[in-house]
Each structure stands twice: as structure tokens, then as C-alpha cells.
């Protein structure tokens, strides 16, 4: 499929809204798949450091 102009490319023959929403949703899902485990890991490490500090102070 060839396009004569950038606006035709964006319109995707009348299906642009579906195409670009699909790309956007895909990027959001990829970002969430990267961000959620990172945040969870950071939270877990912070909790573990606090727990270790409390155990050291209790001795």
C-alpha cells in the first residue's frame, strides 16, 4: 500500500483511528509490562531494607 501524502498515511484509507489506537494501546501495554514489575521490585526491596534495619536495631 503506497500513500501520496503524509495525511493519507495517517488516515490509512479511512481506518486510521483503528490502526493508531491499536499502536497506542500496544505501547501502553508494553510500558505497563515494564513499569509494573519495576515498581513492585523497588517496593519489595524498600520493604526488605526496612525489615533488615529493624532486625539489626532489635539486636
C-alpha positions in Angstrom: 0.0 0.0 0.0 1.5 3.3 -1.0 0.4 6.8 0.1 0.7 10.0 -1.8 0.9 12.2 1.3 1.5 12.1 5.0 -2.2 12.9 5.7 -3.2 9.8 3.6 -0.7 7.8 5.6 -2.3 9.0 8.9 -5.8 8.3 7.6 -4.9 4.8 6.5 -7.6 4.7 3.9 -10.3 5.6 6.4 -9.1 3.1 9.0 -6.5 5.3 10.7 -8.4 5.7 14.0 -8.3 1.9 14.5 -4.7 1.5 13.3 -3.3 4.3 15.5 -5.4 3.3 18.5 -4.1 -0.2 18.2 -0.5 1.1 18.1 -1.2 3.3 21.1 -2.8 0.6 23.1 0.1 -1.7 22.3 2.6 0.9 23.5 0.6 1.4 26.7 0.6 -2.3 27.4 4.4 -2.6 26.7 5.0 0.4 29.1 2.8 -1.2 31.8 4.6 -4.5 31.4 7.9 -2.7 32.0 6.7 -0.3 34.7 4.6 -2.5 37.0 7.3 -5.1 37.8 9.9 -2.4 38.3 7.7 -0.6 40.8 6.9 -3.8 42.5 10.5 -4.8 42.7 11.5 -1.4 44.1 8.8 -1.5 46.7 9.8 -5.1 47.7 13.5 -4.0 48.0 12.5 -1.0 50.2 10.4 -3.2 52.5 13.2 -5.7 52.8 15.7 -3.0 53.7 13.4 -1.6 56.3 12.8 -5.1 57.8 16.6 -5.8 57.9 17.2 -2.4 59.6 14.5 -3.1 62.2 16.0 -6.6 62.9 19.5 -5.0 63.3 18.2 -2.4 65.7 16.4 -5.1 67.8 19.7 -6.9 68.5 
